[in-house]
């Protein structure tokens, strides 16, 4: 594969990470805790879409190799993820009287409950949506780019969702309230903003985007009850790289982390060809920069960012 | 202590949750005894469970020294547990890809040294971070450790794991042949279902002795450390790090000491696990191990060692109870059921009793923070001691 090919793969994977990281960052800044159940919210969205798609079928025509029924399933996946998150907020998080660390620990319990319920219902095996896998687009293959129409659909939908969020944050009343609340919750409340309602909307938006990310992750790879939890740390890496509390930072961080993740095989090729001296360093780098360590590289970047620039690329409060 | 001489007064002195725990523990112990006597629960398997409970208690002790004492959110418990297990397994096992065949005591020392180095490697970058960043960063670094163990086949055998691990007492003067030399016993409590005590039983009882020694020594060290001025500084850091700094304490150094201490205890749990299970694989570094230890600590009460002991027993009950339930009653896959129970326990504790079931008592620094200051508290530590002896 060429550089272009890896970049194209990176773009597809980045779209999914961006969808996940925006929601995590929104909840982090407005509900004020690190939500460890965010990855499993993605799983919830993916399985809701699986059930819906299995029930409604293709519904006739198809766009970009995806039947209409799949888009309906996508909407249902988003809705279910949002409803589950709002229900959790109402039932669990809101009545709690603890600090953000307590909420963090609680969210781990929530993550386990989501995953356990899905695993009891669907088993722990990998599944797929009942959609025929496509061949790569012929016109792009000469350039070494092997993307399918499905990948184009993932990137396109992600762009639409992110653009919609941008409009919502910048030009609507709710967006202004959310930004005010992320900036200073107390000030927002005394200015007459109903912070509880804004928080609920935050959950709807964050979990909805996560649900969409989960549906696409299932299309990109496969579905399994662990899919979201396995991606959670990568998403955290993206959010931290971008700067916690900044939605645009999360987008940038998600894009970078997704790219780095998919470009790892390319980097390992570069390391192989470079004459690094001394030999032991060369050997160590060759074995560490490899596809098995793609996630580990993201985690190390995350820790490095926390140490060197804890506010990330965008810095705090740039929502 | 006074439970033997004056049981009524001793029980009246307990707080309500303590009575509850005592009652439930007693009922549970009776249930186990009945299961043992009727032969429903094999004595060897029972001892294996006791060993496992001791191992989780050790893990919780380690986490307690970090989270309970100092307030460090360490989500890399599994990494330290795993490095302890792999350190001793790689030193002692026949199938070890590197050294192998050493005395288990060498394995113990190597495991502790490795855990010490790893604690420094993880601690130096992360302990300066804010609490929630520490949680995320330590979970990420634990995953890095797991990926290295999984992928560096020349060092760890990769996903195949390490087999052929000897028992901990291999090469010791008397104890190495103790299980074989002990006679097989046949106890008939209920006619028709005799209980056989054979070599495997004696081997398991040696393991239980080992974990009791590990856990007992750790418990004593931790209790002493907790009451010392050093422990007081840690508690001050937990409550208010700025205050500790204002008092001239180097909080980073204290946090590092507490982190290393806890990590060594977790590695000790890993060493025991190696010689209990006789197989170590990369699955043992799964993050779920970390959260088992967390559940044990927050359920028992952060900062409370007897709470950690209680939490360890609950974890084993959940782990093995779901397996038992699957065999006997409900045909539900035990893995998700276990996950569900763990999740529900976390949420329920945080919702209804965030301080845990057996929170540490009479050790808080400010009297105003003690809720029942008027109830004539006994001298400090007495209650802790008593609880520690009675919980089982």
Interface residues (C-beta under 8 A of the other chain):
Chain A: X33 X34 X92 X95 X96 X97 X98 X100 X101 X102 X104 X105 X106 X108 X109 X110 X111 X112 X113 X115 X116 X117 X119 X120 X123 X124 X225 X233 X236 X237 X240 X287 X292 X293 X295 X296 X299 X300 X302 X303 X306 X307 X310
Chain B: X73 X125 X126 X128 X129 X130 X131 X132 X133 X135 X136 X137 X139 X140 X141 X143 X144 X147 X148 X150 X151 X152 X291 X294 X298 X332 X333 X335 X336 X337 X338 X339 X340 X342 X343 X344 X345 X346 X347 X350 X351 X354
